[in-house]
């Protein structure tokens, strides 16, 4: 459970500011369906991210780009119905906010109204500042996302660590300041050098949540299916697997198949 789980009965954006101020680390995980969200929320997670990683994890796409706004709303709605404590953040999918702030606002409003989510997340810095401002002007909380931004994977060309060079590092620091000034309540930093992430976290007042960004930030996020070991093909350095459900679930399925084939299931006590 999170350090703050006994103190905070419901996590809000204000709670996250308090946690950063007190030095309490923030724990964040993904969920895309009711059952998983209920388990994660009951465990005491602080933030549930309904990530566009559903495109990979739930639909089997190579990138996050194919997932649609309607699909994100479906996943977010399922998650929201399960939670009692966590703050729910919903990714705006690719193509719903870049380059058109009016479309960005419309997309964010649809997510808030149709899913019941508590906030939205956008990838990028100065280039999406108009969209961020417009969404915030409607009273919708926004979480930023800098560093490796998966929606820009074809621009980057790989999933390697970002901002190793001074030029990109300086832009990242400037973008983090800008997102804070615009009014974002938190920022995700993905796959950047730990020293840079620590510097960013210490330079702004809003929480910085890391994924592959070291231990100097205000919290951590992982994809739940990855940390449970349900996915085996993805093994970055930053991933810690807490279970190996790929093997355990596979064994359970094999046992069930064997019991059915051998007529052991159902037995006399398992029928009417």
C-alpha positions in Angstrom: 0.0 0.0 0.0 1.1 3.6 -0.5 2.5 5.6 2.4 -0.5 7.8 2.3 -3.1 5.1 2.1 -4.3 5.4 5.7 -4.4 9.2 5.7 -6.1 9.9 2.4 -9.5 8.3 1.9 -9.8 9.8 -1.6 -7.0 11.0 -3.8 -7.4 14.3 -5.6 -5.1 16.6 -7.4 -4.8 18.6 -4.1 -3.8 15.4 -2.3 -0.9 14.9 -4.8 0.4 18.4 -4.0 0.3 17.6 -0.3 2.1 14.3 -0.8 4.9 16.0 -2.7 5.2 18.7 -0.1 5.4 16.1 2.7 7.9 13.9 0.7 5.5 11.0 0.4 6.1 9.0 -2.8 3.1 8.6 -5.2 2.3 5.2 -6.6 0.6 4.9 -10.0 -0.4 1.9 -12.1 -2.5 1.4 -15.2 -5.9 -0.3 -15.5 -8.2 -0.7 -18.5 -11.1 -2.8 -17.1 -13.4 -3.0 -14.1 -11.9 -6.2 -12.5 -8.3 -5.1 -12.6 -9.2 -1.5 -11.5 -11.1 -2.8 -8.5 -8.1 -4.9 -7.4 -5.6 -2.1 -7.9 -7.8 0.5 -6.2 -8.5 -1.8 -3.2 -4.7 -2.3 -2.8 -4.3 1.4 -2.1 -2.9 2.8 -5.3 -2.8 6.6 -5.5 -3.4 7.1 -9.2 -4.9 4.8 -11.9 -3.8 5.7 -15.4 -6.2 4.5 -18.1 -3.3 4.6 -20.6 -3.3 4.5 -24.3 -1.0 1.6 -23.7 -4.3 -0.3 -23.9 -3.6 -0.2 -27.6 -0.7 -2.6 -26.9 -1.8 -4.5 -23.9 -5.5 -5.1 -24.6 -5.6 -4.9 -28.4 -2.2 -6.2 -29.4 -1.1 -3.2 -31.6 2.6 -2.5 -32.0 2.2 1.1 -30.9 -0.2 3.3 -29.0 -1.3 5.2 -32.1 -4.3 3.1 -33.3 -6.5 3.4 -30.2 -9.4 5.7 -30.7 -11.2 8.2 -28.4 -14.3 6.0 -28.3 -12.1 3.1 -27.2 -10.4 5.1 -24.5 -13.8 6.3 -23.2 -14.9 2.6 -23.0 -11.9 1.6 -21.0 -12.1 4.6 -18.7 -15.8 4.1 -18.0 -15.0 0.5 -17.0 -12.3 1.7 -14.6 -14.2 4.5 -13.1 -17.1 2.2 -12.1 -14.6 0.1 -10.0 -12.7 2.7 -8.0 -13.4 4.2 -4.6 -10.1 5.8 -3.7 -7.7 6.4 -6.6 -7.5 9.4 -8.9 -8.3 8.3 -12.4 -6.2 9.9 -15.2 -7.2 9.1 -18.8 -4.9 9.5 -21.8 -6.0 11.6 -24.7 -5.2 9.3 -27.7 -3.1 10.3 -30.7 -4.8 12.6 -33.1 -7.3 14.0 -30.6 -5.4 17.1 -29.4 -2.2 17.8 -31.4 -2.4 20.9 -33.5 -6.1 21.8 -32.8 -6.9 23.2 -29.4 -10.7 23.2 -30.1 -10.6 19.5 -30.9 -8.4 18.9 -27.8 -11.1 20.6 -25.6 -13.9 18.6 -27.3 -11.9 15.3 -26.7 -11.3 16.1 -23.1 -14.9 17.1 -22.4 -16.1 13.8 -24.0 -13.7 11.8 -21.7 -14.9 13.7 -18.6 -18.6 13.5 -19.4 -18.8 10.0 -20.9 -16.3 8.1 -18.7 -16.5 10.0 -15.4 -12.7 10.2 -15.3 -11.1 12.8 -13.1 -8.4 14.2 -15.4 -6.7 13.8 -18.7 -3.0 13.3 -19.8 -1.4 14.8 -22.9 2.1 14.1 -24.4 4.3 17.0 -25.2 5.4 20.5 -24.1 5.4 23.9 -25.8 4.0 22.4 -29.0 0.7 21.5 -27.3 0.6 24.4 -24.9 -2.5 25.9 -26.6 -4.4 22.6 -26.2 -3.3 22.3 -22.5 -4.5 25.9 -21.8 -7.8 25.4 -23.5 -8.5 22.2 -21.6 -7.5 23.8 -18.3 -9.7 26.8 -19.0 -12.7 24.4 -19.0 -11.8 23.3 -15.5 -10.4 19.9 -16.5 -7.3 18.8 -14.7 -4.3 18.0 -17.0 -1.3 15.8 -16.4 1.6 16.3 -18.7 4.0 13.8 -20.2 7.6 14.5 -21.3 10.7 12.5 -22.3 9.9 9.5 -24.3 6.4 10.1 -25.6 5.1 6.9 -27.2 2.7 8.7 -29.5 5.7 10.2 -31.2 7.5 6.9 -31.7 7.8 7.3 -35.5 9.4 10.7 -35.0 12.0 9.3 -32.5 12.5 6.1 -34.4 13.2 4.0 -31.2 12.3 3.6 -27.6 15.7 4.6 -26.4 16.4 7.0 -23.5 15.6 10.6 -24.3 17.2 13.9 -23.3 20.8 12.6 -23.0 22.1 15.6 -25.0 22.1 19.1 -23.7 19.7 20.5 -26.3 16.9 18.0 -25.6 17.5 18.1 -21.9 17.2 21.9 -21.8 14.0 21.7 -23.8 12.6 19.1 -21.4 13.4 21.3 -18.4 11.8 24.3 -20.2 8.7 22.3 -21.1 8.3 21.1 -17.5 8.4 24.7 -16.2 5.9 25.7 -18.9 3.5 22.9 -18.0 3.7 23.9 -14.4 3.0 27.6 -15.3 0.1 26.6 -17.5 -1.5 24.8 -14.6 -0.9 21.1 -15.0 -1.3 19.2 -11.7 1.5 16.7 -12.4 3.9 15.5 -15.1 5.0 12.0 -16.1 8.7 11.7 -17.1 9.4 8.7 -19.2 12.8 7.1 -19.9 15.1 10.0 -19.2 18.4 10.1 -17.2 17.8 9.9 -13.5 19.9 13.0 -12.7 17.9 15.1 -15.2 14.6 13.7 -13.8 15.7 14.6 -10.2 16.6 18.1 -11.3 13.2 18.6 -12.9 11.4 17.3 -9.9 13.2 19.6 -7.6 12.7 22.6 -9.8 8.9 22.6 -10.0 6.2 22.5 -7.4 4.0 19.9 -9.0 4.5 16.2 -8.6 6.8 14.4 -11.2 5.9 10.7 -11.8 8.7 8.7 -13.3 8.8 5.6 -15.5 12.4 4.7 -16.2 13.4 8.1 -14.7 15.2 7.0 -11.5 14.4 7.4 -7.9 14.7 11.2 -7.6 11.2 11.9 -8.7 8.0 12.2 -6.6 6.5 8.9 -7.6 6.5 5.9 -10.0 4.2 4.4 -12.6 4.3 1.0 -14.3 2.0 -0.8 -16.7 0.2 -3.3 -14.4 0.3 -6.2 -16.9 4.1 -5.7 -17.1 4.8 -5.6 -13.4 2.5 -8.7 -12.9 4.5 -10.6 -15.5 1.6 -11.1 -17.8 3.7 -9.8 -20.7 7.0 -11.5 -21.4 8.2 -9.8 -24.6 8.8 -6.4 -22.9 11.7 -6.3 -20.5 13.2 -2.8 -20.1 15.7 -2.1 -17.4 13.2 0.0 -15.3 10.6 -2.8 -15.1 10.4 -4.8 -11.9 8.2 -7.9 -12.2 6.4 -8.6 -8.9 4.8 -11.8 -10.2 5.1 -14.2 -13.1 1.5 -14.6 -14.0 2.3 -15.6 -17.6 3.6 -18.9 -16.2 1.1 -19.2 -13.3 -1.9 -18.5 -15.4 -0.7 -20.8 -18.1 -0.3 -23.6 -15.6 -3.8 -23.0 -14.2 -5.3 -23.2 -17.7 -3.4 -26.4 -18.4 -4.7 -27.9 -15.2 -8.3 -27.0 -16.1 -7.9 -28.4 -19.6 -6.5 -31.6 -18.1 -9.3 -31.9 -15.6 -12.0 -31.5 -18.3 -10.3 -34.0 -20.6 -9.9 -36.5 -17.8 -13.5 -36.0 -16.7 -12.3 -34.9 -13.2 -14.1 -31.6 -13.6 -16.8 -31.2 -12.6 -16.9 -33.7 -9.7 -20.0 -34.7 -7.7 -19.6 -31.7 -5.4 -19.5 -29.3 -8.3 -22.8 -30.0 -9.9 -26.5 -29.7 -9.0 
